[in-house]
């Protein structure tokens, strides 16, 4: 019989103050008060938040990437900041810096915009590689190091980054090490005609984002994240996720397959999806549902064979659920 995978020691579940599990589904509805006609993208974004991960939104300008990121940030009654990607940004513009206080004759650390619960990084690929690298420690370890001193970031903490992959001038593609730290990546796509009419009409009256109240406080968010991690993922289910990830490394034309980190994030995001559906256990369909968002952006292909999305679809088709 399969045993559950839990985030702590074997047989020990996380404990926290219980929260209303229906809050998770209500969070999706709350975001949709602003982001119209994109339920699958909104659901993935909320699931990434509940999984304690980071999200990359990739698409052409004007389809709502930044609106989605800002709306998700506004739903949480915590600290949220926005960083506008630009070539002249320095790492300390993100992390903060030690400032000399002559009256006290000492240095004082002044925190940068990374010190927030939700950080929106708009047009991340417009930042220089050196500045992009300032995000690595924050995303992986929940801390930043400045002048040899480590500073913990507020928790929970999520980075929502956007980029336009079609841009060619003045951009620096995010490196593989950076992409691997995003739990999921997705695109918005153009809205359906009826949704586009609704979007334009709502913006003519007023920006709906300005009147959107928070739905969760930080305590409730932490409780939902703990609840997601305690959704049962059996050993068989975890084995299926690992086989999918390993299969991406053994295909012709794939120069870089998905990492073990991807396997963990695949299960974590599937747990969050199960929580949104108010189920106590992860199903193989949850893994299949989130696999493209978790895996595609992590793959590097040689350009002569399948595209990354084609690789993932092929792996999903060829890999049996049962070992």
C-alpha positions as CSV (number, residue, x, y, z in Angstrom):
1,X,0.0,0.0,0.0
2,X,1.3,3.5,-0.9
3,X,2.4,5.8,1.9
4,X,2.0,9.5,1.9
5,X,4.8,11.9,1.2
6,X,4.9,14.6,3.8
7,X,7.0,17.7,4.0
8,X,8.7,16.9,7.3
9,X,10.1,13.7,8.7
10,X,8.4,10.4,7.6
11,X,5.1,9.9,9.3
12,X,5.0,13.5,10.7
13,X,2.6,16.0,9.2
14,X,2.9,19.7,9.4
15,X,0.8,21.3,12.2
16,X,-0.7,24.8,12.0
17,X,-3.8,26.6,13.0
18,X,-6.6,25.3,10.8
19,X,-8.1,27.6,8.2
20,X,-11.3,27.4,6.1
21,X,-10.2,25.3,3.1
22,X,-12.9,27.0,0.9
23,X,-10.8,30.2,1.2
24,X,-8.5,28.7,-1.5
25,X,-11.3,28.4,-4.1
26,X,-12.6,31.8,-3.1
27,X,-9.2,33.3,-3.8
28,X,-9.6,32.3,-7.5
29,X,-13.0,33.9,-7.7
30,X,-11.6,37.0,-6.0
31,X,-8.8,37.5,-8.5
32,X,-11.3,37.0,-11.3
33,X,-13.2,40.1,-10.2
34,X,-10.3,41.9,-12.0
35,X,-8.8,39.3,-14.4
36,X,-11.6,38.4,-16.7
37,X,-11.8,35.2,-18.8
38,X,-8.6,33.6,-17.8
39,X,-9.7,31.1,-15.1
40,X,-7.1,28.5,-15.9
41,X,-4.2,31.0,-15.7
42,X,-5.7,32.5,-12.5
43,X,-6.1,29.0,-11.0
44,X,-2.5,28.2,-11.8
45,X,-1.3,31.5,-10.3
46,X,-3.3,30.9,-7.1
47,X,-2.0,27.3,-6.9
48,X,1.6,28.6,-7.2
49,X,1.0,31.0,-4.3
50,X,-0.5,28.2,-2.2
51,X,2.5,25.9,-3.1
52,X,4.9,28.5,-1.8
53,X,6.4,29.0,-5.2
54,X,7.3,31.7,-7.7
55,X,5.6,32.4,-11.0
56,X,6.8,33.6,-14.4
57,X,4.2,35.2,-16.8
58,X,5.4,35.3,-20.4
59,X,3.5,37.0,-23.2
60,X,3.3,39.9,-25.5
61,X,2.5,43.4,-24.1
62,X,-1.0,44.4,-23.2
63,X,-2.6,41.0,-22.4
64,X,-2.8,41.5,-18.6
65,X,0.4,39.9,-17.2
66,X,1.1,42.8,-14.9
67,X,-2.6,43.2,-14.0
68,X,-2.7,39.5,-12.9
69,X,0.5,39.9,-10.9
70,X,-0.7,43.1,-9.1
71,X,-4.2,41.6,-8.5
72,X,-2.8,38.5,-6.9
73,X,-0.6,40.7,-4.7
74,X,-3.6,42.9,-3.7
75,X,-5.6,39.9,-2.5
76,X,-3.2,39.3,0.3
77,X,-3.2,41.8,3.2
78,X,0.5,41.9,3.5
79,X,3.5,43.8,2.1
80,X,3.6,44.0,-1.7
81,X,6.1,45.8,-3.9
82,X,6.7,46.3,-7.6
83,X,10.1,46.4,-9.4
84,X,10.2,47.8,-13.0
85,X,12.9,46.0,-14.9
86,X,15.4,48.3,-16.5
87,X,19.0,48.0,-17.7
88,X,20.3,50.5,-15.2
89,X,19.0,48.7,-12.1
90,X,21.7,47.6,-9.7
91,X,21.5,44.5,-7.4
92,X,21.2,46.8,-4.4
93,X,18.2,48.5,-6.0
94,X,16.5,45.1,-5.3
95,X,18.1,43.9,-2.1
96,X,18.8,47.1,-0.3
97,X,22.1,48.4,0.9
98,X,24.1,49.4,4.0
99,X,23.8,53.2,4.4
100,X,26.3,55.2,6.5
101,X,24.6,57.2,9.3
102,X,27.2,59.9,10.3
103,X,25.3,61.0,13.4
104,X,25.3,57.5,14.8
105,X,28.7,56.7,13.2
106,X,27.5,53.4,11.9
107,X,26.1,51.6,8.9
108,X,22.4,50.8,8.8
109,X,20.8,48.4,6.4
110,X,18.0,49.9,4.4
111,X,15.8,47.1,2.9
112,X,15.0,47.0,-0.8
113,X,11.8,46.0,-2.5
114,X,12.5,42.3,-2.2
115,X,11.5,42.6,1.4
116,X,7.8,42.0,0.8
117,X,5.4,39.2,0.9
118,X,4.5,39.5,-2.8
119,X,7.1,41.0,-5.2
120,X,6.1,41.9,-8.7
121,X,9.1,42.1,-11.0
122,X,7.8,43.6,-14.3
123,X,9.9,42.9,-17.5
124,X,12.5,40.9,-15.6
125,X,14.4,40.3,-18.8
126,X,15.2,44.0,-19.1
127,X,17.4,43.8,-16.1
128,X,21.1,43.1,-16.5
129,X,22.3,39.6,-15.7
130,X,24.1,40.8,-12.6
131,X,20.8,42.3,-11.3
132,X,18.8,39.2,-12.3
133,X,21.3,37.2,-10.2
134,X,20.2,39.1,-7.1
135,X,16.9,37.2,-7.3
136,X,18.5,33.8,-7.0
137,X,19.2,33.7,-3.3
138,X,15.8,35.4,-2.6
139,X,13.9,32.8,-4.6
140,X,15.7,29.7,-3.3
141,X,16.5,30.5,0.3
142,X,14.2,33.3,1.3
143,X,17.0,35.6,2.1
144,X,19.5,38.1,0.6
145,X,23.2,38.7,1.4
146,X,24.5,42.2,1.3
147,X,28.1,43.1,2.2
148,X,28.6,39.6,3.7
149,X,25.5,40.0,6.0
150,X,22.5,37.7,5.5
151,X,19.0,39.2,5.9
152,X,15.9,37.0,6.0
153,X,13.0,38.0,3.9
154,X,9.4,38.3,5.2
155,X,7.4,35.1,5.0
156,X,5.4,34.0,3.2
157,X,7.2,35.4,0.2
158,X,6.5,35.0,-3.6
159,X,8.1,36.5,-6.7
160,X,5.8,37.2,-9.6
161,X,7.9,38.0,-12.7
162,X,6.7,39.0,-16.2
163,X,8.6,39.1,-19.4
164,X,7.9,39.6,-23.1
165,X,9.7,36.7,-24.9
166,X,9.2,38.4,-28.3
167,X,11.5,41.3,-27.5
168,X,14.9,41.2,-29.1
169,X,16.5,44.6,-28.2
170,X,17.6,45.7,-24.8
171,X,16.8,42.4,-23.1
172,X,18.8,39.7,-21.3
173,X,17.1,36.2,-21.4
174,X,16.7,34.7,-18.0
175,X,19.4,32.0,-17.5
176,X,18.6,28.4,-16.9
177,X,19.5,28.7,-13.2
178,X,16.9,31.5,-12.8
179,X,14.2,29.7,-14.8
180,X,14.6,26.6,-12.7
181,X,13.7,28.6,-9.6
182,X,10.2,29.5,-10.9
183,X,7.8,26.9,-9.8
184,X,5.6,27.5,-12.9
185,X,5.6,29.6,-16.1
186,X,2.6,30.4,-18.2
187,X,1.2,32.8,-20.8
188,X,-2.0,34.8,-20.8
189,X,-3.0,34.7,-24.4
190,X,-5.5,37.1,-26.0
191,X,-8.9,37.2,-24.4
192,X,-12.1,35.9,-26.1
193,X,-14.1,38.7,-27.9
194,X,-16.8,38.8,-25.2
195,X,-14.2,39.0,-22.4
196,X,-12.3,41.7,-24.2
197,X,-15.5,43.8,-24.4
198,X,-16.0,43.3,-20.7
199,X,-12.4,44.2,-19.9
200,X,-12.6,47.5,-22.0
201,X,-16.0,48.4,-20.5
202,X,-14.8,47.9,-16.9
203,X,-11.7,50.0,-17.5
204,X,-13.7,52.9,-19.0
205,X,-15.6,53.3,-15.7
206,X,-12.6,52.8,-13.3
207,X,-9.7,50.6,-12.6
208,X,-11.3,47.6,-10.8
209,X,-8.0,46.9,-9.1
210,X,-8.1,50.1,-7.1
211,X,-11.3,48.9,-5.2
212,X,-10.3,45.3,-4.8
213,X,-10.1,44.5,-1.0
214,X,-7.7,41.9,0.4
215,X,-9.2,38.5,1.0
216,X,-6.6,36.8,3.1
217,X,-4.3,38.0,5.8
218,X,-0.8,36.5,6.2
219,X,-1.9,34.1,8.9
220,X,-4.6,32.7,6.6
221,X,-2.2,32.4,3.7
222,X,0.4,30.5,5.8
223,X,-2.4,28.2,6.9
224,X,-3.5,27.5,3.4
225,X,0.1,26.8,2.3
226,X,0.5,24.4,5.2
227,X,-2.8,22.7,4.2
228,X,-1.5,22.3,0.7
229,X,1.6,20.6,1.9
230,X,-0.4,18.2,3.9
231,X,-2.5,17.0,1.0
232,X,-1.6,13.4,0.6
233,X,0.8,12.5,-2.2
234,X,1.4,8.7,-2.3
235,X,4.7,7.1,-3.1
236,X,3.2,5.8,-6.3
237,X,2.2,9.3,-7.3
238,X,5.6,10.7,-6.5
239,X,7.2,8.0,-8.5
240,X,5.0,9.0,-11.5
241,X,6.1,12.6,-11.2
242,X,9.8,11.6,-11.0
243,X,9.5,9.3,-14.0
244,X,8.0,12.2,-16.0
245,X,10.8,14.5,-15.0
246,X,13.5,11.9,-15.8
247,X,11.9,11.2,-19.2
248,X,12.6,14.8,-20.2
249,X,16.4,14.1,-19.9
250,X,16.5,11.1,-22.1
251,X,15.1,12.4,-25.4
252,X,17.0,13.2,-28.6
253,X,17.3,16.9,-29.1
254,X,17.0,17.8,-25.4
255,X,20.2,19.5,-24.2
256,X,18.9,20.2,-20.7
257,X,16.1,18.3,-19.1
258,X,14.1,19.0,-16.0
259,X,15.9,18.9,-12.6
260,X,15.1,17.1,-9.4
261,X,13.9,20.5,-8.2
262,X,11.3,20.3,-10.9
263,X,10.0,17.0,-9.6
264,X,9.5,18.5,-6.2
265,X,7.7,21.5,-7.6
266,X,5.6,19.3,-9.7
267,X,4.3,17.5,-6.7
268,X,3.9,20.6,-4.6
269,X,1.9,22.4,-7.3
270,X,-0.3,19.3,-7.7
271,X,-1.0,19.3,-4.0
272,X,-2.1,22.9,-4.2
273,X,-4.4,22.0,-7.2
274,X,-6.0,19.2,-5.1
275,X,-6.5,21.7,-2.3
276,X,-8.3,24.1,-4.7
277,X,-10.6,21.2,-5.6
278,X,-11.1,20.4,-1.9
279,X,-9.6,16.9,-2.2
280,X,-7.4,15.3,0.5
281,X,-5.2,13.4,-2.0
282,X,-3.3,14.2,-5.2
283,X,-4.5,12.4,-8.3
284,X,-2.4,11.6,-11.4
285,X,-4.6,14.0,-13.3
286,X,-3.3,16.8,-11.0
287,X,0.2,16.0,-12.1
288,X,-0.8,15.9,-15.8
289,X,-2.7,19.2,-15.4
290,X,0.3,21.2,-14.0
291,X,3.2,19.4,-15.8
292,X,3.4,21.8,-18.8
293,X,3.5,24.8,-16.6
294,X,6.2,23.3,-14.4
295,X,8.4,21.6,-17.0
296,X,8.3,23.5,-20.4
297,X,10.3,26.6,-19.3
298,X,13.0,24.4,-17.7
299,X,13.9,22.5,-20.9
300,X,16.6,23.5,-23.4
301,X,16.4,21.9,-26.8
302,X,18.9,22.0,-29.7
303,X,16.4,23.4,-32.2
304,X,16.5,20.5,-34.6
305,X,13.8,18.3,-33.0
306,X,10.8,18.9,-30.8
307,X,10.0,22.1,-29.1
308,X,9.9,22.1,-25.3
309,X,6.1,22.0,-25.2
310,X,6.1,19.1,-27.6
311,X,8.6,17.2,-25.4
312,X,6.4,17.6,-22.4
313,X,3.3,16.4,-24.3
314,X,5.2,13.4,-25.6
315,X,6.5,12.5,-22.2
316,X,3.0,12.7,-20.7
317,X,1.6,10.5,-23.5
318,X,4.4,7.9,-23.2
319,X,4.9,7.7,-19.4
320,X,2.5,5.3,-17.7
321,X,1.0,6.2,-14.4
322,X,1.8,2.9,-12.9
323,X,5.5,1.8,-12.7
